[in-house]
């Protein structure tokens, strides 16, 4: 067995990023303490710290496999907890402008559909099985305490107002907002990391419905993408545990979905296609309406901080917060945890300690982030109201993407490749393969 890398690691945040990071740390530290503001529910229930949890979530195949690496048998756990298996893409009706639906081919990939609270509940149970991981609920991390440019402890405040100092050989900031890491950098006289921000101003309204007896037989889940600026409305209608649908309507800027019965159904009726409205109009609603707003995607470039402090690693949304329309956040966090696990295992085997770990993590994480970031940001710029610096080659990139999807609709092998990139199984660079580029260019020429 490799030697331990430290006595105690501290993780701030008990969401998907924090829990998976704790698992990665558990093999290499004597103890791991997870600090969480919320009281954590005993079952699969929403909590204040994840206000987006009532809405439809996707666990991409790349995320599922990462979770299976971290927790052996994880997919079976999801099934036992009530998740629904969906075959990509035969069970998922994917409506995008020009393709309503996109061809429903069997691509040999399965995804699991369930509520976000159920996923977190399953992960919490797996984390709880580790004797060296403890979770401090209703405990607020207040400050990262550093000595000589190295974080040595985390100052926390419990629910009764008592302050405590948790010693730490390594701190993972999975808080999402990342304010403690930013304050630390400022306190050490370093400039804040540069940020790339893409303003999308999306609103969601979600309700749960019983899946009716006359539900469509040719799909289990539905995604309808908008066509800005003509129509900025979309929907995610996915199966959840308990024989229910999670139906999340989306809209941008002045066209966000309302949270009353008639307004909600009217918003569904005014989607590009009638598919969702036809499915929902006679379905029994079994929850209240929930709303959520998302203003902008954000990528913090911690790798550009010249003297980043030792002993702390930002993680998950703290580094990169994705437009949730594309369902990437949980999967990216799980892949980051696998990266962290691999880096720690190498250092333990080489007995090299954790000096320089953050810099190594920042370098390698770019490969994980680049593909989902490009997969979200480029389509977002189809809307002229999207705020942010547009890439100089945006028009050619959008034309390439349009031609690529035309080719994917015609060719099952290209369809599978596109799906593998979307599900974070392959990098975006797979689209640069010379033979594929030539085929895409031929489509672009034919439709010029």
C-alpha positions as CSV (number, residue, x, y, z in Angstrom):
1,X,0.0,0.0,0.0
2,X,1.3,3.5,-0.9
3,X,2.1,5.8,2.0
4,X,-0.5,8.5,3.0
5,X,0.0,12.0,1.7
6,X,-1.2,13.7,4.8
7,X,-3.1,13.5,8.1
8,X,-6.2,15.5,7.2
9,X,-7.8,16.9,4.1
10,X,-10.8,19.3,4.2
11,X,-13.5,19.7,1.6
12,X,-15.8,22.7,1.5
13,X,-19.2,21.7,0.1
14,X,-21.1,18.4,0.1
15,X,-22.6,18.6,-3.4
16,X,-21.6,16.4,-6.2
17,X,-18.2,18.0,-6.6
18,X,-17.4,17.9,-2.8
19,X,-18.5,14.4,-2.3
20,X,-16.6,13.0,-5.3
21,X,-13.5,14.9,-4.3
22,X,-13.8,13.5,-0.7
23,X,-13.8,10.0,-2.3
24,X,-10.7,10.8,-4.3
25,X,-8.9,12.0,-1.1
26,X,-10.0,9.1,1.1
27,X,-7.3,6.7,-0.1
28,X,-4.4,9.1,0.5
29,X,-5.2,10.9,3.8
30,X,-5.7,9.6,7.3
31,X,-9.0,11.6,7.5
32,X,-11.2,13.7,5.3
33,X,-13.6,16.3,6.7
34,X,-16.4,17.6,4.5
35,X,-17.8,21.0,5.7
36,X,-21.3,21.8,4.6
37,X,-23.6,24.8,5.3
38,X,-26.8,22.7,4.9
39,X,-28.4,20.1,7.0
40,X,-28.3,17.1,4.7
41,X,-31.5,15.1,4.1
42,X,-31.6,11.5,5.1
43,X,-33.4,10.6,1.8
44,X,-33.5,11.9,-1.8
45,X,-34.9,15.3,-1.1
46,X,-34.0,18.9,-2.2
47,X,-32.0,21.2,0.0
48,X,-31.3,24.9,0.1
49,X,-27.7,24.6,-0.9
50,X,-28.6,23.2,-4.3
51,X,-31.5,25.5,-5.4
52,X,-31.3,24.0,-8.9
53,X,-31.9,20.4,-7.6
54,X,-35.7,20.4,-8.3
55,X,-35.0,20.8,-12.0
56,X,-34.2,18.2,-14.7
57,X,-30.6,17.0,-14.5
58,X,-28.6,14.8,-16.8
59,X,-25.8,12.5,-15.9
60,X,-23.8,12.1,-19.1
61,X,-22.2,8.7,-19.9
62,X,-18.8,10.2,-19.2
63,X,-20.0,11.2,-15.8
64,X,-21.6,7.8,-15.1
65,X,-18.4,6.0,-15.9
66,X,-16.4,8.4,-13.7
67,X,-18.7,7.7,-10.8
68,X,-18.4,4.0,-11.5
69,X,-14.6,4.4,-11.3
70,X,-14.9,6.2,-7.9
71,X,-17.6,3.9,-6.5
72,X,-17.6,0.4,-7.9
73,X,-21.1,-0.7,-8.9
74,X,-22.5,2.8,-8.9
75,X,-24.8,2.3,-11.8
76,X,-26.4,-0.7,-10.1
77,X,-27.0,1.6,-7.1
78,X,-28.8,4.0,-9.2
79,X,-31.1,1.3,-10.6
80,X,-31.9,0.0,-7.2
81,X,-32.7,3.5,-6.0
82,X,-35.3,3.8,-8.8
83,X,-33.5,5.4,-11.8
84,X,-34.7,4.7,-15.3
85,X,-32.4,3.3,-18.0
86,X,-32.6,5.1,-21.3
87,X,-30.9,3.9,-24.5
88,X,-29.0,6.6,-26.4
89,X,-30.6,7.6,-28.7
90,X,-33.6,5.3,-29.3
91,X,-35.3,6.1,-25.9
92,X,-34.5,9.9,-26.1
93,X,-36.3,12.1,-28.6
94,X,-33.9,14.9,-29.4
95,X,-35.5,17.8,-31.2
96,X,-33.2,20.4,-32.6
97,X,-33.9,23.0,-35.3
98,X,-34.1,21.2,-38.6
99,X,-34.4,17.8,-37.0
100,X,-37.6,17.1,-35.2
101,X,-36.6,14.6,-34.1
102,X,-32.9,13.8,-34.8
103,X,-32.6,10.2,-36.0
104,X,-33.3,7.8,-33.1
105,X,-30.6,5.2,-33.6
106,X,-29.2,2.6,-31.2
107,X,-25.7,3.9,-30.4
108,X,-24.9,1.3,-27.8
109,X,-24.9,3.7,-24.9
110,X,-27.1,3.7,-21.8
111,X,-27.9,6.6,-19.5
112,X,-29.8,6.7,-16.2
113,X,-32.5,9.2,-15.6
114,X,-33.5,10.3,-12.1
115,X,-33.8,13.4,-10.0
116,X,-30.8,15.3,-8.8
117,X,-31.6,14.6,-5.1
118,X,-31.6,10.9,-5.8
119,X,-28.1,11.0,-7.4
120,X,-26.7,13.0,-4.4
121,X,-28.4,10.6,-2.0
122,X,-26.8,7.6,-3.6
123,X,-23.4,9.3,-3.6
124,X,-23.8,10.4,0.1
125,X,-24.5,6.7,1.0
126,X,-21.4,5.6,-0.8
127,X,-19.2,8.3,0.9
128,X,-20.7,7.4,4.3
129,X,-19.3,3.9,3.9
130,X,-15.7,5.3,4.2
131,X,-14.7,5.3,7.9
132,X,-12.2,8.1,7.3
133,X,-14.6,10.5,5.8
134,X,-16.7,12.6,8.1
135,X,-19.3,15.3,7.2
136,X,-19.9,18.3,9.3
137,X,-23.4,19.5,8.5
138,X,-24.7,23.0,9.3
139,X,-21.1,24.2,9.5
140,X,-20.0,27.2,7.6
141,X,-16.4,27.6,6.3
142,X,-15.4,31.2,7.0
143,X,-11.7,31.5,6.0
144,X,-8.8,29.6,4.6
145,X,-5.9,30.3,7.0
146,X,-2.5,30.4,5.4
147,X,1.1,30.6,6.6
148,X,3.9,31.5,4.3
149,X,1.7,31.2,1.1
150,X,0.4,27.8,2.2
151,X,-3.1,27.0,3.5
152,X,-2.8,25.2,6.8
153,X,-6.4,25.2,8.2
154,X,-10.0,26.2,7.6
155,X,-11.8,28.4,10.1
156,X,-15.4,27.2,10.5
157,X,-18.5,28.2,12.4
158,X,-21.0,25.6,13.6
159,X,-24.8,26.1,13.9
160,X,-24.4,27.1,17.5
161,X,-22.1,29.9,16.6
162,X,-18.9,28.3,17.9
163,X,-15.8,28.9,15.8
164,X,-13.3,26.1,15.1
165,X,-10.0,25.7,13.3
166,X,-9.7,22.6,11.2
167,X,-6.1,21.7,10.4
168,X,-5.6,20.7,6.8
169,X,-2.7,19.3,4.7
170,X,-5.0,19.9,1.7
171,X,-8.2,21.9,1.1
172,X,-10.6,21.4,-1.7
173,X,-12.9,24.3,-2.4
174,X,-16.0,22.7,-3.9
175,X,-18.3,25.5,-2.6
176,X,-19.3,26.6,-6.1
177,X,-19.0,30.3,-5.4
178,X,-15.3,30.0,-4.5
179,X,-15.3,33.2,-2.5
180,X,-12.9,31.8,0.2
181,X,-10.3,30.9,-2.5
182,X,-10.7,34.4,-4.1
183,X,-10.3,36.1,-0.7
184,X,-7.2,34.0,0.1
185,X,-5.6,35.0,-3.2
186,X,-6.4,38.7,-2.5
187,X,-5.0,38.5,1.1
188,X,-1.7,37.1,-0.3
189,X,-1.3,40.1,-2.6
190,X,-2.1,38.2,-5.8
191,X,-4.4,39.5,-8.5
192,X,-7.7,37.7,-8.9
193,X,-7.8,35.0,-11.6
194,X,-9.0,36.2,-15.0
195,X,-12.6,35.1,-15.8
196,X,-14.4,34.3,-19.0
197,X,-18.1,35.0,-18.7
198,X,-20.9,34.2,-21.2
199,X,-24.2,35.9,-20.3
200,X,-27.2,33.8,-21.2
201,X,-29.9,34.9,-18.8
202,X,-31.9,31.7,-18.7
203,X,-34.9,30.9,-16.6
204,X,-36.5,27.6,-15.7
205,X,-39.8,26.4,-14.4
206,X,-40.2,22.8,-13.4
207,X,-43.0,20.5,-12.2
208,X,-43.3,16.8,-11.6
209,X,-46.0,14.8,-13.4
210,X,-47.3,11.2,-13.2
211,X,-46.3,9.4,-16.4
212,X,-49.8,8.8,-17.9
213,X,-50.9,5.4,-19.2
214,X,-51.1,6.9,-22.7
215,X,-47.6,8.3,-22.6
216,X,-45.7,8.1,-26.0
217,X,-44.3,4.7,-26.7
218,X,-41.5,5.8,-29.0
219,X,-39.6,7.8,-26.3
220,X,-38.9,7.8,-22.6
221,X,-37.3,11.3,-22.5
222,X,-37.6,14.4,-24.6
223,X,-35.3,17.4,-25.3
224,X,-36.5,20.2,-27.4
225,X,-33.9,22.9,-28.2
226,X,-34.9,26.5,-28.9
227,X,-34.2,28.3,-32.2
228,X,-33.1,31.8,-31.3
229,X,-34.0,34.5,-31.9
230,X,-37.2,33.3,-33.4
231,X,-38.1,31.0,-30.5
232,X,-36.1,31.0,-27.2
233,X,-38.1,28.3,-25.5
234,X,-37.0,24.7,-24.7
235,X,-37.9,21.7,-22.6
236,X,-36.4,18.8,-20.8
237,X,-38.9,16.1,-20.1
238,X,-37.2,13.2,-18.4
239,X,-38.3,10.2,-16.4
240,X,-37.7,10.2,-12.6
241,X,-38.0,7.6,-9.9
242,X,-41.6,6.8,-8.8
243,X,-43.1,6.7,-12.3
244,X,-42.9,10.4,-12.8
245,X,-41.7,12.9,-15.3
246,X,-39.5,15.9,-14.4
247,X,-40.7,18.6,-16.9
248,X,-38.4,21.6,-17.0
249,X,-39.4,24.5,-19.3
250,X,-36.7,27.0,-20.2
251,X,-36.6,30.4,-21.7
252,X,-34.2,33.3,-22.2
253,X,-34.3,37.0,-21.4
254,X,-37.9,38.3,-21.8
255,X,-39.3,34.8,-22.5
256,X,-38.9,32.9,-19.3
257,X,-41.6,30.4,-18.3
258,X,-44.2,31.3,-15.7
259,X,-45.0,29.3,-12.6
260,X,-48.8,29.1,-12.8
261,X,-50.7,26.2,-14.4
262,X,-52.1,28.0,-17.4
263,X,-49.0,30.0,-18.1
264,X,-46.8,26.9,-17.8
265,X,-48.9,24.9,-20.3
266,X,-49.1,27.9,-22.6
267,X,-45.3,28.2,-22.6
268,X,-45.1,24.5,-23.5
269,X,-47.7,25.0,-26.2
270,X,-45.6,27.7,-27.7
271,X,-42.4,25.6,-28.1
272,X,-41.2,25.0,-31.6
273,X,-42.9,21.5,-31.6
274,X,-46.1,20.3,-30.0
275,X,-44.4,17.1,-28.5
276,X,-44.1,18.3,-24.9
277,X,-47.4,20.0,-24.7
278,X,-49.2,16.9,-26.1
279,X,-47.5,14.7,-23.5
280,X,-48.2,17.0,-20.6
281,X,-51.7,18.5,-21.2
282,X,-53.5,15.6,-19.7
283,X,-50.8,14.4,-17.3
284,X,-51.4,14.8,-13.5
285,X,-49.2,17.3,-11.9
286,X,-47.8,16.0,-8.5
287,X,-45.6,18.9,-7.4
288,X,-45.6,22.6,-7.0
289,X,-43.8,24.7,-9.7
290,X,-40.2,25.6,-9.0
291,X,-38.3,28.4,-10.7
292,X,-34.5,28.9,-11.1
293,X,-32.5,31.6,-12.9
294,X,-29.0,31.3,-14.4
295,X,-27.4,34.5,-15.6
296,X,-24.0,33.4,-17.0
297,X,-21.5,30.7,-17.6
298,X,-18.2,31.4,-16.0
299,X,-14.7,30.0,-16.3
300,X,-12.0,31.1,-13.8
301,X,-8.5,30.8,-15.1
302,X,-6.7,29.9,-11.8
303,X,-3.9,28.5,-14.0
304,X,-2.9,32.1,-14.8
305,X,-2.4,33.1,-11.1
306,X,1.4,33.4,-11.0
307,X,1.9,32.4,-7.4
308,X,-1.2,30.3,-6.6
309,X,-1.2,29.4,-2.9
310,X,-0.2,25.9,-1.9
311,X,-2.5,23.6,0.0
312,X,-5.7,24.5,-1.7
313,X,-7.4,23.4,-4.9
314,X,-10.6,25.0,-6.3
315,X,-12.9,22.3,-7.8
316,X,-16.1,21.9,-9.8
317,X,-18.2,25.1,-10.2
318,X,-15.6,27.0,-8.3
319,X,-13.4,26.7,-11.5
320,X,-16.0,26.5,-14.2
321,X,-19.8,26.9,-14.0
322,X,-21.6,25.7,-17.1
323,X,-24.9,26.7,-18.7
324,X,-27.1,23.9,-17.1
325,X,-29.0,23.5,-20.4
326,X,-26.3,21.1,-21.5
327,X,-26.3,18.9,-18.4
328,X,-22.5,18.9,-17.9
329,X,-21.8,20.1,-14.4
330,X,-22.1,16.8,-12.4
331,X,-20.3,14.8,-15.0
332,X,-17.4,17.3,-15.2
333,X,-17.1,17.3,-11.4
334,X,-17.0,13.5,-11.4
335,X,-14.3,13.5,-14.0
336,X,-12.3,16.1,-12.1
337,X,-12.5,13.8,-9.1
338,X,-11.1,10.9,-11.1
339,X,-8.2,13.2,-12.2
340,X,-7.5,14.2,-8.6
341,X,-7.6,10.5,-7.6
342,X,-5.0,9.7,-10.3
343,X,-2.7,12.5,-9.5
344,X,-2.8,11.6,-5.8
345,X,-2.1,7.9,-6.5
346,X,0.9,8.8,-8.6
347,X,2.3,11.1,-6.0
348,X,1.7,8.5,-3.2
349,X,3.5,5.8,-5.3
350,X,6.4,8.1,-6.0
351,X,6.5,9.4,-2.4
352,X,6.7,12.9,-3.9
353,X,4.1,14.6,-1.6
354,X,1.6,17.3,-2.6
355,X,3.9,20.2,-3.5
356,X,2.9,21.6,-6.8
357,X,-0.3,19.6,-6.9
358,X,-2.6,22.5,-7.7
359,X,-0.5,23.6,-10.6
360,X,-0.5,20.1,-12.0
361,X,-4.3,19.8,-11.5
362,X,-4.9,23.2,-13.2
363,X,-2.8,22.0,-16.2
364,X,-4.6,18.7,-16.7
365,X,-8.1,19.9,-15.9
366,X,-8.1,22.1,-19.0
367,X,-8.5,18.9,-21.1
368,X,-11.6,18.0,-19.1
369,X,-13.1,21.5,-19.3
370,X,-12.3,22.4,-22.9
371,X,-14.8,20.0,-24.5
372,X,-17.9,20.8,-22.4
373,X,-17.1,24.5,-22.4
374,X,-16.9,24.6,-26.2
375,X,-20.0,22.4,-26.5
376,X,-22.0,25.0,-24.4
377,X,-20.5,28.3,-25.3
378,X,-20.5,28.0,-29.1
379,X,-24.2,27.1,-29.4
380,X,-25.1,29.8,-26.9
381,X,-23.7,32.4,-29.3
382,X,-26.4,31.5,-31.8
383,X,-28.5,33.9,-29.8
384,X,-27.6,37.5,-30.7
385,X,-28.5,38.6,-27.2
386,X,-25.8,36.4,-25.6
387,X,-23.3,38.6,-23.8
388,X,-19.5,37.9,-23.9
389,X,-16.6,38.1,-26.3
390,X,-17.3,36.1,-29.4
391,X,-14.5,34.0,-30.8
392,X,-13.0,35.5,-34.0
393,X,-13.8,32.3,-35.8
394,X,-17.3,32.0,-34.5
395,X,-19.1,32.1,-37.8
396,X,-16.9,29.3,-39.3
397,X,-17.2,27.2,-36.2
398,X,-21.0,27.5,-36.3
399,X,-21.0,26.6,-40.0
400,X,-18.8,23.6,-39.3
401,X,-21.1,22.5,-36.5
402,X,-24.2,22.8,-38.6
403,X,-22.6,20.7,-41.4
404,X,-21.3,18.2,-38.8
405,X,-24.9,17.6,-37.6
406,X,-26.2,17.3,-41.1
407,X,-23.6,14.6,-41.7
408,X,-24.4,12.9,-38.3
409,X,-28.1,12.8,-39.3
410,X,-27.1,10.8,-42.4
411,X,-24.3,8.7,-41.1
412,X,-24.6,6.6,-37.9
413,X,-20.9,6.4,-37.3
414,X,-20.7,10.3,-37.2
415,X,-23.8,10.4,-35.1
416,X,-22.1,8.1,-32.6
417,X,-19.0,10.2,-32.6
418,X,-21.0,13.4,-32.0
419,X,-22.8,11.7,-29.2
420,X,-19.6,10.5,-27.6
421,X,-18.2,14.0,-27.6
422,X,-21.5,15.4,-26.1
423,X,-21.3,12.7,-23.4
424,X,-17.7,13.6,-22.6
425,X,-16.4,10.2,-23.7
426,X,-14.2,11.8,-26.4
427,X,-12.6,15.2,-26.6
428,X,-13.8,18.0,-29.0
429,X,-10.5,17.5,-30.9
430,X,-12.0,14.3,-32.3
431,X,-13.7,16.5,-34.8
432,X,-10.3,17.5,-36.3
433,X,-9.6,14.1,-37.7
434,X,-8.6,14.9,-41.3
435,X,-11.0,12.5,-43.1
436,X,-14.0,13.8,-41.0
437,X,-13.0,17.4,-41.7
438,X,-13.0,16.7,-45.4
439,X,-16.4,15.1,-45.2
440,X,-17.8,18.1,-43.2
441,X,-16.3,20.6,-45.7
442,X,-18.0,18.7,-48.5
443,X,-21.3,19.1,-46.8
444,X,-20.6,22.8,-46.3
445,X,-19.8,23.3,-50.0
446,X,-22.9,21.4,-51.0
447,X,-25.1,23.6,-48.9
448,X,-23.4,26.9,-49.6
